[in-house]
Amino acid sequence: MDIMQAIIIGVVQGLTEFLPVSSSAHLIFIQHFLGVSANLGFDVLLHLGTLVAVVGYFFKDIVEMVKAFFSSIADIFRGRFKEGFREDNYKKLAWMVIIGTIPAGIVGIRFDAEIEALFNSLTVPAFFLIITGLLLYISQKITSNNKYIENTGIKESIIVGISQAIAIIPGLSRSGTTISTGLFLGFNKEFAAKFSFLLSIPAIIGATAVQLKNIGTGLDSNLMAYVIGFLAALISGYLAISIVLKLIKERNLNAFAYYCWIVGAIILIYALFFI
């Protein structure tokens, strides 16, 4: 893999990790058409790049959530966990992210081999990319988006967490599926996007941890290209978060739904008739 290929793949990873268009599908597509296969070491660096991007963007929130989490542990011993959970939004948000992460962890561990097999196909991610577009489009029609953190809780976090677990299927955008699910539950649009991004942090950490032992694979001969790919994923990931938050606040995400339909249909036709 040369530097230009690493930049392209890094930018694709960073943008599509947070734009609601499925990073897994786009990485499968781009590697197919570039004729390259990113090794596990490079995958780890790309995940680290997007992790740094989302942590950097929400750093203040994350610090407050960590402090609130340890405070809520103290609340357990003081016998006032429920009161603290209701009174402090950061305590609630911290526990919502933790509990919302559990379904994806279970699915990832239990069905790892089956999910991995789906990455060898172009038709599967193309088909589910079209489904992602449908979810985005329909969710934009929801009008009762008035739930903020104050009006949500464990039940909603579990439902969004289950949607994140389902989005392990390549082609189903993690961010698109979780944002859409939040909107279906009545979340305020900005809160739906913010919760989706915060929920991505443990998911990315988990994916990175699983592959961390392979970080040295193939890095010796391509170190510069891989470092640049990491930076490309970091910068484009940070940009993607700001784009989604701006669009969902000021307009809607319908443009991404149309994009998913068009790209999904093109790749599906290509895979069915030209391979």
N, C-alpha and C positions, 0 to 999 in steps of 0.2 A: 504494500500500500504506500503510495507516494503522498507528499504533503497536500496536494490539491484534493485528492480523494479523502484524506483525513479531515480536511476543512469542510468539504461537502457533507460528509457523514456526520461530523460534529454539529454543524449548523442544523441539519435535518433532525438530529436527536434533540438538540436544545429547543428548537421551535415546536416540534410535534409532541414533546413531552408535556407541554403545558397548553399549547393550542389544542382545541378539541377535535383533532383529526387523526389520532392514533399514531404514536411513535413506533409501535411494533410493526404496523403495516408499512409505514414509510421506510423504515430501515430494511425490511424485507424487499420492498420494491427497489430502493436505491442501490442496494448491494447486488441485486439481480442485474440491473441495467448497467452498473459500473463494472460488473464482472469481478467483484472482490468479495471476500468473506472476512468480516472483522473477527479477529480472535478474541478470546475471553478477556485477555488483558486489556485490550482496547475498549471492550464493552464496560469493564469496570471503570476505566477512566472517564468514559462518557457519562456513566451514572454519577460519578463523583462530581463532574462538571455541573450537571443539572441539580444535584443536591446542594452544592455551594450556591448556586443561583437562587434557589427557593429559600434557603436558610438566610442568605444575605438580604433578600427582599423583605422577609418577614422577621428579621432578627429581633426587633423590639418586642413583637408579639410573642415570639418563642421564649425570650428571656422571661417575660411576665408569666407565660404558661408554666415554665419550669418552676419558677418561684411559687406559683399558685398550687402546683401539683404537690410540692413538698409541704406546703401549708395545709393542704387538704389531708395529707397523711397524718399530720399533727392533729387535725380535726377529728380523725377517727379515734384517737386515744382520748380526746377530750369529750367524745360523745356528741359532737355537733357537726358531723359530716354533711348531713342533709341540709342543715341551715347554711353552711358555708357554700355548698354546691348551688343553692338557690340565690345566695347573696352576691357571689363573686363570679362574674362572667368568665374570667380567665380560668378559674377552677373548673367550671362547667366545660369550657372549650378544651382544656387539657384532657379531661376524662372522656369527652366525646371523641377526640382524636384517637386516644388509646383504645377505646372499645370499638370504634369504627375500623380499626386496623385488624382486629382479630379475624374476621371472615376471610380476608385476603390471605392472611398468614396460614390459615387452615387449608384453604384451597390450594395455595402454592405448594405446600408440603405434601398434601395428599395426592394431588393430581399433576405433579411436576413432570413426569414422563409423558403423560397424555398431552399436556399443554405444549411441551417441547416439540412433539411430533407435528403440531399444527403450524409451526414456523417453517416447515419444509414445503409449504404450499403457497401459491399465489392466489388461488381461488378463495380460500378461507378468509384471509384478511380483506380481500376485495369485497366479498359478500358482506362481511360484518362492518366494513367501512360505510357501506350503504345504510346498514341498520343504525350506525352512529348518526348519520345524517337525519334519519327519521326521528330519532330520539331528540336531537337538537331542535329540529323544526317544530315538532309537536310541543315540546316543553316551552318554546317561546310564546305559545298561544295561551299559556296559563296566566290568568290575570290576578289571582289572589296571592301574589308574592309579597306578603307582609310579615313573615316570621323572621325575626332577628334571633340572636343567641338567647335573649331573654325568654323567647317563646318556644324554644326547642329543648331537646334533652336526649336521654339515652336511646329511646325508641327510634328517634330520627337518625341518630348516629349509627345504629345497627343497620337500618334500612340502607342508608348511603354506603355503609361498609360492605353490605352484601352486593350492592351494585358495583363497587370497586373490585370485589372478588370475581364477579362475572366478567368484568372488563379485562381480566388476565388473558382472555381469548384474543389473539391477534386480530386487529381490525376494529375492535371495540375500544374506542378512545377512553382511557381512564378518566381524564379530566372531563371529557364530553359526557360520559355516562354518569359520573358523580354529580356534575353540575346539573344535568337534566333531572336526575333523581331528586336533588334538592329543590329544584323548581316545582316538580310534581308534588312535593311535600309542602309546598307553599313558602319556601325560603325566599327572603328578599334576594334579588339577583346578585348583589355584591357579596352578601354573606354566603350564598351558594358557591360562588367562585372562590372566595377566601377559604371556606371550609374544605373545598376540594383540594386546593393547593397545600394547605396545612396537612391534610390527610395523605398527601403524596410523600411527605417527608419520611415517615417510618416505612412506607412501601419501597421507596428508593433505597433507604438504608438496608432493608431486608434483602432486596435484589443484589445490592452491592456486596453485602456480607457473604451471601451464598457463593459469589464468584471471587471473593477477595484472595483466596489461595492461589488463583490463577493469574494474578495481576502481572506477574513477570513473564507470562507466556508471550513470546514474540516481540517483547519490547526492546530487546537489546539492539536489533538492527534497524528499528524504526522509531527510536526514542523521540527525535525531534518532531516527526509527523504526528505521533500520538500525543505529545504535549500540546501541540497546536490544535489538534482535534479536541482535547480537553478544554482549552480556552475558548474554542469556537462554540462548544456545547454550553459552557458557562455563560458567555455573553449573550448568545441567542436565546438561551433559556430565560435569563433575566428580562430580556426584551419581550419575550412571548408572554410572560406573566403580566407585565404592564399593559400590553396590547389587549389581552383578554379582559382585564379589570376595567380598562377604559371603555372598550366596546360594550361590555355588558352593563355598564353604568349609563352610558350616553345613548346607546342604540340597542342592538341585539346581536345574537350569534348566528343569524340565518345565513350569512355569507359562508360560514364554515359548513353548514348543512348542505348548501349547494355544491361546495367544493368536494365534500365527501361523496356525494352522489355522482359527480362527474368523474372524479378519479377512480372511484370504486367501479363504475360501469366500464370505463376504458380498460382498466387492468383485468376485469372479469372477462371482457370480450377477448382481450389479448391472450389471456391464459387458456380460454376454452377453444379458441380457433387458430392460434398462431404458435402454440408450443406443442 
